[in-house]
Structure formats: structure tokens, C-alpha cells
Amino acid sequence: MALVKKIGSISTLLNQSFLDSLSSQVQTDLSFDNLTELAKNYRSADKVVKETHLQGHGKELNGQDMEVMHKKELQ
């Protein structure tokens, strides 16, 4: 949700350091036009999306750090 809120600002989209930071952490095959369209369509998503929190514990699985939740927590 923080990313949706931050991307909603035109000044953010034009901020080169933000774009550099994002591009170093995200990999996609979407074009710039695809991303622009997504940003336009989801600009107001923060008004209708409900957030929740799951309690889990960190664990390394197959060389990847994961957050693991108990089945009861997921239900």
C-alpha cells in the first residue's frame, strides 16, 4: 500500500532516485506504458483495499528467506 500511495504522486514518478531504487529491486517484463496504465488504474486503490497482518516467523528455505505462518494463522 505504501508503494501504491507513493506512486500516485507525479513527482514520485519523475524522481530519478526513486526510479533507480525501484528498478534495482524489481524485475518485470511490463513496458513503461503498461506500468503507467497500472498506476493510473490503481491510483485510488488505497481507499478500498483492506490491510491485515499475519504473525509468522522467519526461516530460510532453499536458500531464500521466507516468512512462515502456521496453518491456523492462515485460516
Residue pairs with C-beta under 8 A, 6 or more apart in sequence:
1 45
1 46
1 49
1 51
4 42
4 43
4 45
4 46
4 49
5 46
6 12
6 18
7 13
7 39
7 43
8 39
8 43
8 46
12 18
13 19
13 39
28 35
30 38
54 67
54 69
54 73
54 74
55 69
55 73
56 67
56 68
56 69
56 70
56 73
57 67
57 68
58 65
58 66
58 67
58 68
59 65
59 66
59 67
59 68
60 66
61 68
